Amino acid sequence: MAELKITQAKSAVGGKQYQRDTLRTLGLKRIGDSVTREDRPEVLGMIRTVAHLVTVEEVK
């Protein structure tokens, strides 16, 4: 499976609680944090929830 590098680009302050929870579940705590996750349906759903707060790139 492919790997995805997820980076938090914007703050979650002022966002909904479920969006803040999703960022924490992904492992992102502050702007500039990056994590690598497998390209799985569960992860893609979480990315869709906070798409306006993160940037995603594929890692080979």
Secondary structure, 3 states (H helix, E strand, C coil): CCEEEEEECCCCCCCCHHHHHHHHHHCCCCCCCEEEEECCHHHHHHHHHCCCCEEEEEEC
